[in-house]
């Protein structure tokens, strides 16, 4: 069965045709429970997210700040497995029709088996993977299997990336390019920073792929700021914090759906 890279591309193209940025939401699998995470993904899509990244909880999430680390720890202590991540993708996609990717560090895939992981993700209707710590020069095996199964390979670029390096990364990627708005880890911040706009401009000079910006976006005003120059706005920690702070799951689901609606308005370039 083929994955849904074309659905991902169509969702990003649809947003562009509506003269807006796409809203990309991130939520970790298994948090607060496996079933709760599935409902949370459905909630952000119902609120207005165009694309969802499902995080594969990891014990050493080098790109993630304290909020997502806390959620990952809860998920791991709850016994979340890769099979639960695949199930989250499957049930969320089947219920909504939206493109759903997995964001994961490389070690879990390497241990699980690249062919097994890509085949199962494609069979679940997954659109691809974001791989923040997989060096492009070591990605041939992954890309071979991802291409075979119709999955996007999304690499992360940073403000520190030189132009030559950007060209190498974007040439190997597919789906979209994840542009980290600043040097550091995920988390909510008071401002996104001017480095993000410069990075998007430099990245666009190397590729026709959409460029989506993440790390630090947490409210509609920041989403509007980023939407002015990016093809997509990625929001993760703000959603996770609402679930962490909620007194119960129904309240958390209502909160993330509400924030998704506010952000969906924010990415419309007024």
C-alpha positions as CSV (number, residue, x, y, z in Angstrom):
1,X,0.0,0.0,0.0
2,X,1.2,3.5,-0.8
3,X,1.5,6.3,1.7
4,X,0.0,9.7,1.4
5,X,2.8,12.1,0.3
6,X,0.4,13.3,-2.5
7,X,-2.3,14.1,0.1
8,X,0.3,16.1,2.0
9,X,1.3,18.0,-1.1
10,X,-2.3,18.7,-2.0
11,X,-3.0,20.1,1.5
12,X,-0.1,22.5,1.3
13,X,-1.1,23.5,-2.2
14,X,-4.7,24.1,-1.2
15,X,-3.5,26.5,1.5
16,X,-1.3,28.3,-1.0
17,X,-4.3,28.6,-3.4
18,X,-6.3,30.2,-0.6
19,X,-3.5,32.8,-0.1
20,X,-2.6,31.6,3.4
21,X,-0.1,29.4,5.2
22,X,-0.9,25.9,6.2
23,X,-1.4,25.2,9.9
24,X,0.7,22.2,10.9
25,X,0.1,20.8,14.5
26,X,2.3,18.5,16.5
27,X,1.1,16.1,19.2
28,X,3.0,13.2,20.7
29,X,1.5,9.7,20.5
30,X,0.6,8.1,23.8
31,X,0.0,11.4,25.6
32,X,-1.9,11.6,27.8
33,X,-2.8,8.1,26.8
34,X,-2.8,6.4,23.4
35,X,-6.6,6.9,23.0
36,X,-6.3,10.4,24.4
37,X,-3.7,11.3,21.8
38,X,-5.8,10.0,19.0
39,X,-8.7,12.2,20.2
40,X,-6.3,15.2,20.5
41,X,-5.2,14.8,16.9
42,X,-8.8,14.7,15.8
43,X,-9.5,17.8,17.8
44,X,-6.8,19.9,16.3
45,X,-7.9,18.9,12.8
46,X,-11.5,19.7,13.7
47,X,-10.3,23.1,14.9
48,X,-8.5,23.9,11.6
49,X,-5.1,22.2,11.4
50,X,-4.3,21.2,7.8
51,X,-1.5,18.7,8.6
52,X,-0.6,16.9,11.8
53,X,2.7,15.6,13.0
54,X,2.5,12.7,15.5
55,X,5.5,12.5,17.7
56,X,7.1,9.2,18.4
57,X,8.1,9.6,22.1
58,X,11.8,9.2,22.8
59,X,13.9,9.0,25.9
60,X,16.4,11.5,24.6
61,X,14.5,14.1,22.5
62,X,17.4,16.4,21.6
63,X,15.2,18.9,19.6
64,X,12.5,19.1,22.2
65,X,12.1,21.4,25.2
66,X,10.7,20.8,28.7
67,X,7.0,20.7,27.7
68,X,7.3,18.0,25.1
69,X,9.9,16.1,27.1
70,X,7.4,16.0,30.0
71,X,4.7,14.6,27.6
72,X,7.1,12.1,26.1
73,X,8.0,10.9,29.6
74,X,4.3,10.4,30.5
75,X,3.8,8.5,27.2
76,X,6.9,6.3,27.8
77,X,5.9,5.5,31.4
78,X,2.5,4.6,30.0
79,X,4.1,2.0,27.8
80,X,3.6,3.5,24.4
81,X,5.1,1.5,21.5
82,X,5.7,2.1,17.9
83,X,2.6,0.0,17.1
84,X,0.7,2.7,19.1
85,X,2.2,5.4,17.0
86,X,1.2,3.6,13.8
87,X,-2.3,3.1,15.3
88,X,-2.6,6.8,16.1
89,X,-1.7,7.7,12.5
90,X,-4.2,5.2,11.1
91,X,-7.2,6.2,13.3
92,X,-6.6,9.9,13.0
93,X,-6.2,9.7,9.2
94,X,-9.2,7.4,8.8
95,X,-11.4,9.7,10.9
96,X,-10.4,13.0,9.3
97,X,-8.9,12.4,5.9
98,X,-6.1,14.8,6.8
99,X,-2.4,14.1,6.1
100,X,-0.6,12.8,9.2
101,X,3.1,12.4,9.5
102,X,5.4,11.0,12.2
103,X,8.1,13.1,13.7
104,X,10.8,10.8,15.1
105,X,14.4,10.5,16.0
106,X,16.3,8.0,14.0
107,X,17.2,5.4,16.6
108,X,13.7,3.9,17.1
109,X,13.3,3.4,13.3
110,X,16.8,1.9,13.1
111,X,16.0,-0.6,15.8
112,X,12.5,-1.4,14.5
113,X,13.7,-1.8,10.9
114,X,13.4,0.7,8.1
115,X,11.4,-1.5,5.7
116,X,9.0,-2.6,8.5
117,X,8.4,0.9,9.7
118,X,7.9,2.5,6.3
119,X,5.6,-0.4,5.1
120,X,3.5,-0.1,8.3
121,X,3.3,3.7,8.2
122,X,2.2,3.6,4.6
123,X,-0.4,0.9,5.3
124,X,-1.8,3.2,8.1
125,X,-2.2,6.0,5.6
126,X,0.7,8.0,6.9
127,X,2.1,10.9,4.7
128,X,5.7,10.6,5.7
129,X,8.3,11.3,8.4
130,X,10.1,14.3,9.8
131,X,13.6,13.2,10.8
132,X,15.4,15.9,12.8
133,X,18.5,14.0,13.6
134,X,19.1,11.9,10.5
135,X,22.1,13.3,8.5
136,X,21.3,13.7,4.8
137,X,24.5,11.9,3.9
138,X,23.3,8.8,5.9
139,X,19.7,8.9,4.7
140,X,19.9,6.8,1.5
141,X,18.4,3.6,3.0
142,X,15.5,5.6,4.5
143,X,14.8,7.5,1.4
144,X,14.8,4.4,-0.8
145,X,12.1,2.8,1.4
146,X,10.2,6.0,1.9
147,X,10.0,6.6,-1.9
148,X,9.0,2.9,-2.5
149,X,6.1,3.4,-0.1
150,X,5.0,6.9,-1.1
151,X,6.1,8.6,2.0
152,X,7.6,12.1,2.4
153,X,11.0,12.6,3.9
154,X,11.1,16.0,5.7
155,X,14.4,17.3,6.9
156,X,15.1,20.1,9.3
157,X,17.1,23.2,8.4
158,X,18.4,25.8,10.9
159,X,19.6,29.4,10.8
160,X,23.1,28.0,11.1
161,X,22.8,26.0,7.9
162,X,25.1,27.4,5.1
163,X,23.6,27.9,1.6
164,X,25.5,24.9,0.2
165,X,24.2,22.7,3.0
166,X,20.7,24.0,2.5
167,X,20.9,22.9,-1.1
168,X,22.1,19.4,-0.2
169,X,19.3,19.0,2.4
170,X,16.5,20.3,0.2
171,X,17.5,18.2,-2.8
172,X,17.2,15.1,-0.7
173,X,13.9,15.9,1.0
174,X,10.3,15.7,-0.1
175,X,6.9,16.9,1.1
176,X,8.1,20.1,2.7
177,X,11.1,21.6,4.4
178,X,11.0,22.1,8.2
179,X,12.7,25.4,9.0
180,X,13.7,25.8,12.6
181,X,13.0,29.4,13.4
182,X,15.9,29.7,15.8
183,X,18.8,27.8,17.3
184,X,17.5,25.8,20.3
185,X,14.8,23.4,21.3
186,X,11.0,23.4,21.0
187,X,8.9,25.5,23.3
188,X,6.7,28.6,23.5
189,X,8.4,31.9,23.2
190,X,7.6,35.6,23.3
191,X,8.8,36.2,19.7
192,X,9.7,34.0,16.8
193,X,12.7,36.0,15.7
194,X,13.9,37.6,12.4
195,X,16.2,34.7,11.6
196,X,13.2,32.7,10.5
197,X,12.3,34.9,7.6
198,X,15.9,35.0,6.4
199,X,16.2,31.2,6.6
200,X,12.9,30.8,4.6
201,X,14.3,33.1,1.9
202,X,17.6,31.3,1.7
203,X,15.8,27.9,1.7
204,X,13.4,28.9,-1.1
205,X,16.4,29.8,-3.3
206,X,17.4,26.1,-3.2
207,X,14.0,24.3,-3.7
208,X,10.4,24.5,-4.9
209,X,9.3,22.5,-1.8
210,X,7.0,24.4,0.6
211,X,8.9,25.8,3.6
212,X,7.2,25.4,7.0
213,X,8.5,27.2,10.1
214,X,8.4,25.7,13.6
215,X,9.9,26.2,17.1
216,X,8.4,29.0,19.1
217,X,5.0,29.7,17.6
218,X,2.3,29.6,20.2
219,X,-0.4,32.2,19.5
220,X,-2.4,33.7,16.6
221,X,-0.2,36.8,16.5
222,X,3.0,34.8,16.0
223,X,1.2,32.5,13.5
224,X,0.2,35.6,11.5
225,X,3.8,36.9,11.6
226,X,5.2,33.7,10.3
227,X,2.4,33.2,7.7
228,X,3.5,36.4,6.1
229,X,6.7,34.7,4.8
230,X,6.3,30.9,5.2
231,X,4.2,28.3,3.5
232,X,3.3,26.6,6.8
233,X,3.3,27.4,10.5
234,X,4.2,24.5,12.8
235,X,2.8,24.6,16.4
236,X,3.5,21.9,19.0
237,X,4.4,22.9,22.5
238,X,1.4,25.3,22.9
239,X,-1.0,22.4,22.2
240,X,0.9,20.0,24.5
241,X,0.9,22.6,27.3
242,X,-2.9,22.9,27.1
243,X,-3.2,19.1,27.5
244,X,-0.7,19.1,30.4
245,X,-2.5,21.9,32.2
246,X,-6.1,20.6,31.6
247,X,-7.9,19.2,34.6
248,X,-9.2,16.3,32.5
249,X,-9.1,15.0,28.9
250,X,-12.4,16.6,27.7
251,X,-11.2,20.0,28.9
252,X,-7.8,19.4,27.2
253,X,-9.5,18.4,23.9
254,X,-11.7,21.5,24.0
255,X,-8.7,23.7,24.6
256,X,-6.6,22.3,21.8
257,X,-9.5,22.5,19.4
258,X,-10.1,26.1,20.4
259,X,-6.4,27.1,19.9
260,X,-6.3,25.3,16.5
261,X,-9.2,27.5,15.5
262,X,-7.5,30.7,16.6
263,X,-4.3,29.7,14.9
264,X,-6.2,28.8,11.7
265,X,-7.4,32.3,11.7
266,X,-3.9,33.6,12.3
267,X,-2.4,31.9,9.3
268,X,-4.8,33.7,7.0
269,X,-2.8,36.6,5.7
270,X,-4.9,39.6,6.4
